[in-house]
Amino acid sequence: MAETPLQMTVRLRAKIERRKNETRKWSDAYEGKRPLLFASPEFSAQTGGLFKDFSDNWCATVPDATVERLMPLGFRLEDGTVDQAAATAWRKSECDVEIGLALLEALITGRSYALVWKPDGINTEITFEHAANAIVEYVPGRRRLRAAGLKAWRDGAWEFATLFTPDMVYRWQRKGRSHEWTGRTVGLPRGEPSHIKNPLGVVPLVELPNRGRLHGKPRSELVTVLPLQDSVNTLWAHLLTASDGLALPARAILGMDRPVREIIDPESGEVVGEEDEPIDKFRSDRLLWLEKEGASIAEFSAADLDNYLRVITKAVEHIAAQTRTPATYLSGQLINVSADALAASEAGLVAKVTERQRHFGAGLREVMRLEALAAGERGRAEALALGTVIWRDPQFRSDSQYSDALVKLKSIGVPDEALWERIPGVTPDEIARWKRMRDDQAGAILGGNVAALYGPKPPEDAQGEDEPADELPDVA
């Protein structure tokens, strides 16, 4: 028997709930909320909650180093031209800001989602959803063909869910988990049905997976980082504990009884016993009398904490190697490093970001195809599906390096527009403005309007001409 829309909603909602624990695990790791592992029960019993909130957090550095180089600048159509309509819709939904958050969540939790919809029935809106609030189901045997999508969220006492299918959109609500799902009425205009026809004819929810595989679910960037992160935290805990008790030299008195003092009865004034003298007094006064013959002072050297630091450094190096994160991001040391050496150290990160651009780019192309479909432009939608995403250069170079490279490319005949696209951070809109400015300059020169370029010609009396010299008197 075919599955009903309500049954599909319940099933996909349960699937989101099962994913939440894993999603929360990676999110907490990114925030540095990680319990101390790899420590013995005895150590935990002695320290209690001393290291509860401590974390030398490298789980934030790794995804941050990747996402800061993932910056889409625009979209090209199949013929290579820049789609200005897509750029306008992208900025109108503030995707130039939100995309950084969506890609960061995909790197941390393994996936995020984008929704293209008309909430008011008129204006198209692109929003990005967290993996704890959305899910996409694919047609069995076809990994890219979406069969359905679900967005679920809570607002106060109410829980809402929207099921997207190629034909229909089903909107549900329930008050608490003890109630059954019913057609949505809260937040909708009076008389508007809870279930409506899907005008796009396709599921408008798109998954942005990170490190997807042919067989297996998307992976978080923190899969290989977290075990090493736990070991680093434990080593720091041991180091700090050792530094508290063993970092300073310790002295011991040999051949002498422990200092004691008499206990006097306040009523009779007689000595009724003795008690140990508090050691803290001798520590604060820095004075001690050795009155017993043969007494001496011995010293224990301070503990060497470099052994802990060497292991921590090695663990951080392993994090850098396994995640292809440059050592400069993790160590923060740049001493006598040439530009070529720095570029070589970032080669692994650049290659990883370039790979992520291909995978995330496929999802972003689909998002903009849906935007064109929502706008009623099917021709542009198909051209976007076969187009490309314009990304910022993932490799950071100095201005002199870029200038030198562009001049050399210009010398072999590369057009100006292609050179401008290689300048980091330059958007298609800026390139279009530069083209108009260049055309205006050329038109002014050809039209003889040089004043439009350099300003009007100064008057002759202001051109610095020499004034005529006074006539010299005749010499007899």
C-alpha positions as a printed NumPy array, in Angstrom:
array([[  0.   ,   0.   ,   0.   ],
       [  1.311,   3.441,  -0.929],
       [  2.553,   5.683,   1.877],
       [  0.285,   8.601,   2.725],
       [  1.679,  12.164,   3.072],
       [  1.068,  12.067,   6.829],
       [  2.908,   8.757,   7.181],
       [  5.815,  10.149,   5.176],
       [  5.896,  13.235,   7.388],
       [  6.019,  11.125,  10.561],
       [  8.737,   8.886,   9.141],
       [ 10.969,  11.732,   7.936],
       [ 10.421,  13.631,  11.202],
       [ 11.632,  10.575,  13.119],
       [ 14.667,  10.386,  10.839],
       [ 15.561,  13.987,  11.697],
       [ 15.29 ,  13.14 ,  15.398],
       [ 17.678,  10.211,  14.985],
       [ 20.209,  12.486,  13.321],
       [ 20.008,  15.13 ,  16.037],
       [ 22.353,  13.375,  18.458],
       [ 25.123,  13.179,  15.896],
       [ 24.48 ,  16.731,  14.746],
       [ 24.655,  17.975,  18.332],
       [ 27.891,  16.039,  18.86 ],
       [ 29.701,  17.817,  16.021],
       [ 28.217,  21.209,  16.9  ],
       [ 29.355,  20.866,  20.514],
       [ 32.818,  19.847,  19.356],
       [ 33.044,  22.975,  17.211],
       [ 32.017,  25.098,  20.201],
       [ 34.603,  23.388,  22.422],
       [ 31.953,  21.676,  24.57 ],
       [ 33.713,  18.378,  25.024],
       [ 34.039,  16.207,  28.156],
       [ 37.51 ,  15.168,  29.233],
       [ 38.239,  11.718,  27.781],
       [ 41.232,   9.353,  27.919],
       [ 41.682,  10.165,  31.638],
       [ 41.72 ,   7.495,  34.336],
       [ 38.865,   7.32 ,  36.87 ],
       [ 41.367,   8.146,  39.604],
       [ 42.374,  11.355,  37.828],
       [ 38.749,  12.373,  37.334],
       [ 37.991,  11.649,  40.984],
       [ 40.905,  13.8  ,  42.155],
       [ 40.29 ,  16.768,  39.878],
       [ 36.479,  16.66 ,  40.012],
       [ 35.004,  19.306,  37.703],
       [ 38.196,  21.365,  37.499],
       [ 38.596,  20.731,  33.751],
       [ 34.903,  20.563,  32.917],
       [ 34.899,  23.595,  30.607],
       [ 38.519,  23.437,  29.444],
       [ 39.277,  22.83 ,  25.761],
       [ 42.249,  23.659,  23.571],
       [ 39.811,  23.76 ,  20.673],
       [ 41.218,  22.819,  17.26 ],
       [ 37.792,  21.615,  16.099],
       [ 36.925,  25.241,  15.274],
       [ 40.158,  26.038,  13.431],
       [ 39.861,  23.269,  10.833],
       [ 36.401,  24.138,   9.385],
       [ 37.032,  27.877,   9.773],
       [ 40.204,  27.612,   7.677],
       [ 38.189,  25.931,   4.913],
       [ 35.036,  28.027,   4.904],
       [ 36.901,  31.339,   4.771],
       [ 38.099,  30.329,   1.282],
       [ 34.676,  29.173,   0.063],
       [ 33.116,  32.362,  -1.295],
       [ 30.759,  32.194,  -4.308],
       [ 30.759,  35.445,  -6.29 ],
       [ 28.218,  34.762,  -9.026],
       [ 26.711,  32.315, -11.499],
       [ 27.401,  31.726, -15.185],
       [ 24.933,  30.481, -17.739],
       [ 25.672,  27.691, -20.173],
       [ 27.135,  30.133, -22.717],
       [ 29.571,  31.585, -20.143],
       [ 27.78 ,  34.881, -19.545],
       [ 27.109,  36.061, -16.014],
       [ 23.485,  35.722, -14.891],
       [ 22.59 ,  39.139, -13.485],
       [ 19.101,  37.983, -12.517],
       [ 20.581,  35.224, -10.356],
       [ 22.954,  37.717,  -8.749],
       [ 20.046,  40.005,  -7.922],
       [ 18.001,  37.185,  -6.379],
       [ 21.087,  36.01 ,  -4.461],
       [ 21.639,  39.396,  -2.842],
       [ 17.937,  40.029,  -2.338],
       [ 17.759,  36.976,  -0.053],
       [ 21.035,  38.012,   1.642],
       [ 22.613,  34.776,   0.482],
       [ 25.976,  36.523,   0.17 ],
       [ 25.983,  36.489,   3.992],
       [ 23.968,  33.364,   4.774],
       [ 25.952,  31.099,   2.439],
       [ 28.971,  31.311,   4.728],
       [ 26.872,  30.035,   7.635],
       [ 25.352,  27.252,   5.526],
       [ 28.715,  26.011,   4.249],
       [ 30.187,  26.173,   7.746],
       [ 27.352,  24.014,   9.097],
       [ 27.868,  21.565,   6.232],
       [ 31.553,  21.279,   7.106],
       [ 30.774,  20.793,  10.801],
       [ 27.749,  18.481,  10.744],
       [ 28.178,  16.94 ,   7.29 ],
       [ 25.253,  18.608,   5.54 ],
       [ 23.022,  21.664,   5.378],
       [ 20.024,  22.56 ,   3.227],
       [ 18.71 ,  25.349,   1.009],
       [ 15.02 ,  26.076,   0.466],
       [ 13.649,  28.046,  -2.502],
       [ 10.073,  29.158,  -1.936],
       [  7.572,  32.007,  -2.137],
       [  6.321,  32.478,   1.417],
       [  3.957,  35.247,   0.358],
       [  3.122,  33.666,  -2.99 ],
       [  4.797,  36.525,  -4.881],
       [  8.459,  37.074,  -3.954],
       [ 10.98 ,  34.252,  -4.208],
       [ 13.067,  33.686,  -1.093],
       [ 16.176,  31.531,  -0.622],
       [ 16.821,  30.345,   2.929],
       [ 19.35 ,  27.934,   4.4  ],
       [ 18.352,  25.304,   6.929],
       [ 20.261,  23.41 ,   9.625],
       [ 20.554,  19.624,   9.455],
       [ 18.52 ,  19.386,  12.687],
       [ 15.508,  20.995,  10.967],
       [ 15.425,  19.562,   7.442],
       [ 15.895,  16.379,   5.464],
       [ 15.736,  15.322,   1.805],
       [ 14.747,  11.858,   0.6  ],
       [ 15.868,  10.617,  -2.799],
       [ 14.304,   8.239,  -5.284],
       [ 15.673,   4.738,  -4.594],
       [ 18.609,   4.025,  -6.875],
       [ 18.94 ,   7.673,  -7.986],
       [ 21.108,   9.714,  -5.645],
       [ 20.362,  13.11 ,  -7.206],
       [ 16.633,  12.866,  -7.884],
       [ 14.729,  14.22 ,  -4.879],
       [ 11.523,  12.413,  -3.989],
       [ 10.502,  14.541,  -0.997],
       [ 11.789,  17.058,   1.509],
       [ 10.722,  17.942,   5.036],
       [ 11.299,  21.07 ,   7.102],
       [ 10.345,  20.87 ,  10.792],
       [ 10.657,  23.449,  13.549],
       [  9.232,  24.484,  16.918],
       [  7.685,  27.808,  17.872],
       [  6.659,  27.971,  21.503],
       [  4.255,  25.179,  22.327],
       [  3.607,  24.439,  18.654],
       [  5.581,  22.164,  16.367],
       [  5.313,  22.651,  12.61 ],
       [  6.327,  20.549,   9.635],
       [  6.166,  21.175,   5.895],
       [  6.406,  18.237,   3.515],
       [  7.471,  19.068,  -0.036],
       [  6.743,  16.671,  -2.886],
       [  6.994,  17.353,  -6.629],
       [  3.229,  17.758,  -6.848],
       [  2.023,  19.027,  -3.473],
       [  3.095,  20.876,  -0.329],
       [  1.605,  19.565,   2.924],
       [  1.707,  21.839,   5.98 ],
       [  1.178,  20.278,   9.402],
       [  1.012,  21.335,  13.022],
       [  0.706,  19.772,  16.451],
       [  0.731,  21.094,  19.992],
       [  3.298,  19.004,  21.799],
       [  4.521,  15.561,  20.818],
       [  1.63 ,  13.88 ,  22.555],
       [ -0.79 ,  15.2  ,  19.917],
       [ -1.358,  14.013,  16.374],
       [ -0.363,  15.997,  13.29 ],
       [ -3.189,  18.015,  11.757],
       [ -3.443,  20.404,   8.844],
       [ -1.825,  23.715,   9.654],
       [ -3.971,  26.71 ,  10.573],
       [ -1.666,  28.654,  12.91 ],
       [  0.077,  31.491,  11.08 ],
       [ -1.904,  31.097,   7.854],
       [ -4.439,  33.615,   6.529],
       [ -8.037,  32.742,   7.277],
       [ -9.427,  30.445,   4.619],
       [ -6.046,  29.44 ,   3.147],
       [ -5.805,  25.651,   2.786],
       [ -3.088,  23.814,   4.678],
       [ -2.15 ,  21.714,   1.651],
       [ -1.397,  23.466,  -1.637],
       [ -0.147,  22.548,  -5.092],
       [  3.604,  22.808,  -5.688],
       [  4.022,  25.423,  -8.453],
       [  7.64 ,  24.419,  -9.164],
       [  6.896,  20.807, -10.001],
       [ 10.037,  19.725,  -8.137],
       [ 11.092,  19.406,  -4.496],
       [ 12.363,  22.925,  -3.573],
       [ 14.591,  21.673,  -0.723],
       [ 18.22 ,  21.047,  -1.775],
       [ 20.868,  19.231,   0.258],
       [ 24.415,  20.64 ,   0.477],
       [ 26.446,  17.585,   1.53 ],
       [ 30.081,  17.641,   2.608],
       [ 32.401,  14.874,   1.451],
       [ 29.639,  12.768,  -0.016],
       [ 30.57 ,   9.288,  -1.206],
       [ 29.056,   6.849,  -3.686],
       [ 28.196,   4.587,  -0.779],
       [ 27.858,   6.228,   2.601],
       [ 26.517,   9.342,   4.219],
       [ 28.223,  12.776,   4.167],
       [ 30.99 ,  13.235,   6.716],
       [ 31.923,  16.007,   9.072],
       [ 35.334,  17.624,   8.787],
       [ 35.793,  16.831,  12.475],
       [ 35.707,  13.026,  12.144],
       [ 39.503,  12.726,  12.204],
       [ 40.026,  15.761,  14.431],
       [ 37.924,  14.776,  17.431],
       [ 39.999,  11.817,  18.743],
       [ 43.172,  13.911,  18.581],
       [ 41.303,  16.816,  20.162],
       [ 40.336,  14.611,  23.094],
       [ 43.936,  13.51 ,  23.579],
       [ 45.18 ,  17.108,  23.47 ],
       [ 42.68 ,  18.162,  26.116],
       [ 43.716,  15.283,  28.387],
       [ 47.405,  16.06 ,  27.974],
       [ 46.789,  19.695,  28.855],
       [ 44.86 ,  18.597,  31.937],
       [ 47.778,  16.429,  33.052],
       [ 50.239,  19.234,  32.322],
       [ 48.279,  21.795,  34.312],
       [ 47.872,  19.368,  37.202],
       [ 51.593,  18.623,  37.199],
       [ 52.482,  22.308,  37.013],
       [ 50.297,  22.984,  40.052],
       [ 52.192,  20.584,  42.275],
       [ 55.519,  19.855,  40.622],
       [ 56.501,  22.897,  38.582],
       [ 58.363,  24.507,  41.545],
       [ 61.331,  22.955,  43.372],
       [ 60.311,  21.138,  46.577],
       [ 62.452,  21.01 ,  49.731],
       [ 62.504,  18.393,  52.473],
       [ 64.074,  18.52 ,  55.961],
       [ 66.027,  15.389,  56.855],
       [ 67.04 ,  14.188,  60.317],
       [ 64.745,  16.463,  62.291],
       [ 61.445,  15.976,  64.079],
       [ 58.371,  17.725,  62.8  ],
       [ 57.932,  21.115,  64.495],
       [ 55.325,  21.017,  67.265],
       [ 53.831,  23.506,  69.678],
       [ 52.41 ,  23.094,  73.174],
       [ 48.705,  23.037,  73.943],
       [ 47.959,  25.057,  77.125],
       [ 44.79 ,  24.789,  79.168],
       [ 43.355,  28.349,  79.272],
       [ 41.958,  27.886,  82.809],
       [ 44.911,  26.256,  84.595],
       [ 47.699,  27.482,  82.364],
       [ 49.235,  24.018,  82.353],
       [ 50.573,  22.195,  79.271],
       [ 48.105,  19.487,  78.413],
       [ 49.615,  18.274,  75.121],
       [ 51.244,  19.26 ,  71.851],
       [ 50.245,  19.621,  68.2  ],
       [ 52.03 ,  19.958,  64.884],
       [ 53.16 ,  23.431,  63.953],
       [ 51.396,  24.618,  60.768],
       [ 53.809,  24.499,  57.828],
       [ 52.108,  27.446,  56.155],
       [ 53.658,  29.827,  58.721],
       [ 57.176,  28.757,  57.767],
       [ 56.354,  29.099,  54.077],
       [ 55.052,  32.656,  54.478],
       [ 57.853,  33.793,  56.816],
       [ 60.512,  31.976,  54.792],
       [ 62.276,  31.187,  58.098],
       [ 63.171,  27.858,  59.68 ],
       [ 65.448,  26.948,  62.579],
       [ 67.26 ,  23.61 ,  62.455],
       [ 68.231,  22.918,  66.053],
       [ 68.754,  19.165,  65.938],
       [ 72.222,  17.885,  65.268],
       [ 72.598,  16.252,  61.853],
       [ 69.534,  17.957,  60.361],
       [ 69.843,  18.964,  56.699],
       [ 67.764,  20.222,  53.784],
       [ 67.273,  18.253,  50.56 ],
       [ 65.693,  19.502,  47.34 ],
       [ 63.561,  17.868,  44.679],
       [ 63.968,  19.376,  41.211],
       [ 60.957,  20.826,  39.416],
       [ 59.165,  18.516,  37.009],
       [ 60.03 ,  18.77 ,  33.319],
       [ 56.779,  19.696,  31.553],
       [ 58.308,  19.725,  28.063],
       [ 57.418,  16.056,  27.632],
       [ 53.732,  16.979,  27.66 ],
       [ 54.289,  19.858,  25.243],
       [ 56.141,  17.653,  22.761],
       [ 53.274,  15.165,  22.629],
       [ 50.705,  17.964,  22.274],
       [ 52.724,  19.473,  19.426],
       [ 52.873,  16.102,  17.671],
       [ 49.1  ,  15.653,  18.028],
       [ 48.508,  19.096,  16.498],
       [ 50.83 ,  18.202,  13.63 ],
       [ 48.75 ,  15.089,  12.997],
       [ 45.61 ,  17.238,  12.908],
       [ 47.27 ,  19.474,  10.312],
       [ 48.344,  16.511,   8.169],
       [ 45.051,  14.637,   8.27 ],
       [ 42.872,  17.681,   7.57 ],
       [ 45.269,  19.364,   5.117],
       [ 45.269,  22.49 ,   7.27 ],
       [ 48.471,  24.57 ,   6.953],
       [ 50.712,  24.42 ,   9.991],
       [ 50.69 ,  28.211,  10.088],
       [ 46.99 ,  28.097,  11.04 ],
       [ 47.692,  25.775,  13.966],
       [ 51.075,  26.932,  15.24 ],
       [ 50.773,  30.629,  14.401],
       [ 54.486,  30.896,  13.686],
       [ 55.808,  32.659,  10.591],
       [ 59.563,  33.148,  10.771],
       [ 61.646,  33.785,   7.651],
       [ 59.079,  32.066,   5.417],
       [ 59.298,  32.894,   1.722],
       [ 56.238,  33.408,  -0.444],
       [ 56.917,  30.171,  -2.358],
       [ 57.282,  28.179,   0.856],
       [ 54.04 ,  29.632,   2.221],
       [ 52.221,  28.782,  -1.013],
       [ 53.564,  25.233,  -0.876],
       [ 52.388,  24.823,   2.723],
       [ 48.856,  25.833,   1.675],
       [ 48.735,  23.58 ,  -1.387],
       [ 46.81 ,  20.864,   0.47 ],
       [ 44.197,  23.293,   1.788],
       [ 43.787,  24.908,  -1.647],
       [ 43.261,  21.485,  -3.246],
       [ 40.697,  20.558,  -0.574],
       [ 38.788,  23.817,  -1.027],
       [ 38.809,  23.374,  -4.82 ],
       [ 37.287,  19.925,  -4.344],
       [ 34.62 ,  21.332,  -2.019],
       [ 33.823,  24.01 ,  -4.607],
       [ 32.895,  21.326,  -7.128],
       [ 30.599,  19.466,  -4.748],
       [ 28.967,  22.499,  -3.137],
       [ 28.774,  24.164,  -6.554],
       [ 26.479,  21.412,  -7.851],
       [ 24.031,  22.102,  -5.029],
       [ 24.195,  25.867,  -5.508],
       [ 23.522,  25.524,  -9.234],
       [ 20.404,  23.536,  -8.384],
       [ 19.339,  26.221,  -5.91 ],
       [ 19.583,  28.932,  -8.559],
       [ 17.84 ,  26.709, -11.106],
       [ 14.915,  26.497,  -8.678],
       [ 15.021,  30.28 ,  -8.284],
       [ 14.702,  30.677, -12.055],
       [ 11.827,  28.188, -12.108],
       [ 10.095,  30.143,  -9.345],
       [ 10.518,  33.273, -11.468],
       [  8.879,  31.491, -14.432],
       [ 12.05 ,  31.5  , -16.564],
       [ 12.526,  27.895, -17.62 ],
       [ 15.075,  28.745, -20.299],
       [ 17.31 ,  30.481, -17.784],
       [ 16.771,  27.6  , -15.372],
       [ 18.135,  25.083, -17.864],
       [ 21.068,  27.373, -18.719],
       [ 21.914,  27.668, -15.015],
       [ 21.776,  23.892, -14.582],
       [ 24.521,  23.567, -17.207],
       [ 26.438,  26.635, -16.036],
       [ 29.063,  27.141, -13.349],
       [ 29.493,  28.891, -10.032],
       [ 32.03 ,  31.716,  -9.874],
       [ 34.189,  31.203,  -6.774],
       [ 36.789,  33.414,  -5.213],
       [ 40.351,  32.201,  -5.755],
       [ 40.998,  29.805,  -2.827],
       [ 44.68 ,  30.67 ,  -2.73 ],
       [ 45.675,  33.841,  -0.899],
       [ 48.406,  35.829,  -2.624],
       [ 49.877,  39.279,  -2.166],
       [ 48.871,  42.154,  -4.454],
       [ 52.313,  42.119,  -6.074],
       [ 51.979,  38.409,  -6.892],
       [ 48.578,  38.944,  -8.496],
       [ 49.792,  41.972, -10.423],
       [ 52.843,  40.147, -11.736],
       [ 50.757,  37.155, -12.835],
       [ 48.152,  39.356, -14.564],
       [ 50.789,  41.323, -16.446],
       [ 52.339,  38.097, -17.746],
       [ 48.927,  36.774, -18.819],
       [ 48.207,  40.075, -20.549],
       [ 51.435,  39.742, -22.518],
       [ 50.21 ,  36.493, -24.122],
       [ 46.903,  38.035, -25.185],
       [ 44.476,  37.145, -22.409],
       [ 41.489,  39.585, -22.614],
       [ 41.058,  42.202, -19.915],
       [ 37.75 ,  40.736, -18.707],
       [ 39.383,  37.362, -18.095],
       [ 42.194,  39.06 , -16.164],
       [ 39.781,  41.037, -14.02 ],
       [ 38.011,  37.814, -13.038],
       [ 41.275,  36.544, -11.545],
       [ 41.537,  39.436,  -9.102],
       [ 40.444,  38.129,  -5.684],
       [ 37.152,  39.423,  -4.344],
       [ 36.127,  41.167,  -7.573],
       [ 32.451,  40.504,  -8.263],
       [ 30.805,  40.273, -11.699],
       [ 29.037,  43.559, -10.98 ],
       [ 32.371,  45.323, -10.514],
       [ 33.685,  43.829, -13.749],
       [ 30.597,  45.067, -15.595],
       [ 31.166,  48.555, -14.147],
       [ 34.828,  48.496, -15.222],
       [ 33.757,  47.524, -18.754],
       [ 31.364,  50.48 , -18.901],
       [ 34.078,  52.826, -17.643],
       [ 36.523,  51.514, -20.245],
       [ 33.953,  51.899, -23.01 ],
       [ 33.211,  55.453, -21.873],
       [ 36.906,  56.291, -22.007],
       [ 37.272,  54.828, -25.496],
       [ 34.176,  56.691, -26.676],
       [ 35.503,  59.965, -25.276],
       [ 38.834,  59.547, -27.071],
       [ 37.274,  58.577, -30.402],
       [ 34.82 ,  61.464, -30.139],
       [ 37.56 ,  63.956, -29.448],
       [ 36.188,  64.719, -25.987],
       [ 39.526,  64.497, -24.179],
       [ 38.252,  66.933, -21.576],
       [ 35.883,  64.218, -20.35 ],
       [ 38.921,  62.177, -19.354],
       [ 41.43 ,  64.744, -18.166],
       [ 39.324,  67.803, -17.492],
       [ 39.077,  71.081, -19.445],
       [ 42.203,  72.672, -20.858],
       [ 43.596,  75.294, -18.445],
       [ 43.656,  78.936, -19.613],
       [ 46.812,  80.197, -21.26 ],
       [ 47.691,  82.556, -18.396],
       [ 47.708,  79.546, -16.052],
       [ 49.912,  77.317, -18.202],
       [ 53.167,  78.571, -16.695],
       [ 54.341,  80.548, -19.78 ],
       [ 57.179,  82.97 , -19.166],
       [ 56.158,  86.598, -19.033],
       [ 57.968,  88.935, -21.474],
       [ 61.133,  90.357, -19.97 ],
       [ 61.448,  94.103, -19.353],
       [ 63.301,  95.989, -22.073],
       [ 66.937,  96.635, -21.24 ],
       [ 68.224, 100.235, -21.372],
       [ 70.481, 101.175, -24.241],
       [ 74.154, 101.081, -23.44 ],
       [ 76.16 , 103.982, -24.841]])
